[in-house]
Amino acid sequence: MHPQVRYEDHNRRLIIPKARLEDTGAYTCIVRSASNTATRTTYLGLQARPSFPYPLRNQHLDKGSDFTWRCSAVGVPVPTYTWFKNGKLLRTSTQDGITVKGNTLMITGVDSQHEGMYQCEARNSIGMARSSAQLRALSLPPTFAVTPVASSKQAAEGGEITIACRPQAAPRASIRWERNGAEVGTVLPNGDLHLTDLAVGDSGMYTCIATNDLGEERSSCYLTVKTNSVFVEEPDDREILVNESTTLPCRASFDSSQTDIVYTWTFNNHVIDFTGGNDDSATYSIPNVASRQDGILYITSAKYKHEGTYTCHVTSVTGSISSSAYVSVSGPPGEPGGVHVRGANNDRSLKGELELWWQKGSKHGFDVTYYIIEYRSVYDDRDAWKVLIDDLPDSETSLDEYPDWQGYMIRGGLSPGAAYHFRVTSCNVQVGCSPPSSGPYVYYRIAAAPPIHPPDNVGGGGGAEGLLQMKWDPLPRSKWGADFISYILYFRLKDGDPINGQWQKVKTNRTYHYAVVGLDFYYLQYTVKVQAFNIKGSGPNSTEAIVYSAEKLPEATPTFLSAGAVNATAGMVYWIPVPNTRETARGAVGGYQINYWQEGPQCRGGGDLEAGATSINIYGDVGEGLVIGLDAGSANCLNIQFYNAAGLGPKTDNYYLEMTWLPPKLYPEYVTVISHGRDSVRLFWKGVSTYFEEEPIRGYRVWYWEVTEDIRAARVVDFGMSQTGVIHGIERDMVYRLRMLAYSKGGNGTKSMDVFFTLGGQVTYDPLTTEIRNTAMKHPGTSLYLLSVILLVLHVVVLPPSDSFHQT
């Protein structure tokens, strides 16, 4: 569930602020009573414009290298992708070494022509987003200025060692190692030198030589081989944030043929147990301890208690060596302690201002910059903490006479007659907040006094004729101010004398009241306010609310205009609305109810089948309504009623509505698109035939839209009864999608299958990869050729019989 979700109207309304895509899903409302439980589930589907959780990054590539760039956007519906370079559309080009496939861009043989600013555009029906990055082709001779080879190394006799060589070069440098002018050792794929079975005589100067097309560079390391085990990698000090993970390196060189070694670790002189089933194994691990490859220590999700000195011990039959490092764990300040109200007496009953004191927690590497103070009354749920102040600067809490304490004077915001306890949270703007101060919590009672809060949500309306219904939310128990509470209700006619008009006053223990105002005072505005009072006195009045008295059953009827079929199963009804006045509508306009049933024109004089009528409500002050779900070719009768909150008014006379037959079920086939002009294409298709109970064809329409858009953005062209037509306004370098249909008096028929085309004509298009294959005829002349062939065939067909010719 969304972390900021809230509930209103007695938990009947679920509100999700700033909804996210991850809030998509099924939501179930559960209603329980003493004897029954009911549930209703609804699915929330969200759509979102594309966004890039991982934007493109600038790339610095070696000349001549191959590179694949991928961009991934999140969006609903699933987005399609387009690539741009320096603002221009990028397409696959074998000559330029560019391949574009959906969200993937592949460059073969990177060189200076590929340098520039690249953009990946993700688009769906909701919107679009772009991610940009620069590509540079680098050319650099080898250099060790930034990453020189270690100047010296130590290793054990009979052991092994790896000396790193990581020069900067573009294109990538080839690496070789020399000692005394001769190539030595095994060079790993990454250019590092790996030496095994070391002897004392292997001590000496080793030189890494890096070479590419632009030059050569050298860097050297002096290796000392000793008879005992020595560290090749030692742990170093680390600074991490709480809940982060880190590693401490530890690797020794030794003669594996003569001795064996064991890696162990201690933390503040405590030997870490890696065997499992204990607290140590939940945090610490040595993955390579069995192979003795190294003793690297993994610290997972470090807590403050894991700060301290870590020592790696390497033990063999010839002795042991050790090396230490300090790990600092920083994070939000620790939780405050000693939270209490200063000066509370024995029964902790307080009056007026409260002075809240507390002490700072552990620093954890970051100072407190502000505090959050929360409170909870004895009547609230266990977790119903409310924020009193959420940005109290640390500088405003200092107590000069008591430097070890922090303090804050609470002035207002708390209701009298209630008991409260408090908690404080320490925060740092950089790293976050501590847990709130922990219990046990002490209640501090504030002396009884008149309520300081008015009732909320004063309103009402509705009810039976002649009544004024008023209601409000009950004041929460924590806001009563004493042990008991009642309400004073004030109301008066809004359009009465605002100065001399008398407020009617009612005392009640309920949160509603019905006042009899009389049948003539229907649907009038009343000004209403409520205040709470207890044994100590009255609280403030609520904000004045406008409440309408009950509405009256309407007597007016709308004036019928016409009714006709929209298509085979839907009809539109038109009428003149009832005047929206108090005297005529007798309340707020609710809408109109259309009653309809199947019966012939004879129903106008009084329908015999009206008892089986179906009704549909058209809400609002409108003059038309759509009736759907009718049978094709059916004869229907209908009448109309106006309604308000009090109920339905009288019916109009009966009127006749005749439906058309069905639209065509078949769709145009063999839809073909060819190039036509600078901004146009021509379409050809095979027409459709109609069947029994279908209206005759009136023409053909085409829906077409950009392939990156949704069909809801489609433009529609009507070609009438022709079986060919031209679409204008087609843009270059754009792929379109179209669907055709035949239409009749019964409505639009079935749409054809998708056809993809460009300004050049029809194409085969894969929406997932955006790959286009041209299948269209290249030139309008092709269509002219086909037309001439058809005409020739027609000419042959109409020749007269052979015996009608005479030789001359």
Secondary structure, DSSP 4 states (H G I P E B T S, - for coil): --TT-EEETTTTEEE-TT--GGG-EEEEEEEE-SS-EEEEEEEE---EEEE-SS----EEEETT--EEEE---EEESPPEEEEEETTEE---BTTTTEEEETTEEEESS--GGG-EEEEEEEE-SS-EEEEEEEEEEE-EEEE-SSSPPPSEEEEETT--EEE----EEESPPEEEEEETTEE-SEE-TTS-EEE-S--GGG-EEEEEEEEETTEEEEEEEEEEEESS-EEEE----EEEETT--EEE--EEE--TTT---EEEEEETTEEP--SSSSHHHHHEE-TTTTTTS--PEEE-S--GGG-EEEEEEEEETTEEEEEEEEEEEE-SPPPPEEEEEET--TT-EE-S-EEEEEE----TTS---EEEEEEEETTS-TT--EEEEEEEEGGGSB-TT-TT-EEEEE-S-S-TT-EEEEEEEEEETTTEEPPPPPS----EEEPP-S--S--S--EE---STTEEEEE-PPPPGGGSSSS--EEEEEEEETTS-TTTPPPEEEEESSSEEEEE--GGGTT-EEEEEEEEEETTEEEEEPPPEEEEPPP------PEEEEEEESSSSEEEEEEEPPP-SHHHHSSS--EEEEEEEE--GGGGG--SSGGG-EEEEEESS-SEEEEE-PPTT-EEEEEEEEEETTEEEEE---EEEEPP-BPPSS--EEEEEEEEETTEEEEEEE-----TTBPPEEEEEEEEEETTS-GGG-EEEEEET-SEEEEE-PPTT--EEEEEEEEETTEE------EEEETTEEEEEETTTTEEEE-S-SSHHHHHHHHHHHHHHHHHHTSPPGGG----
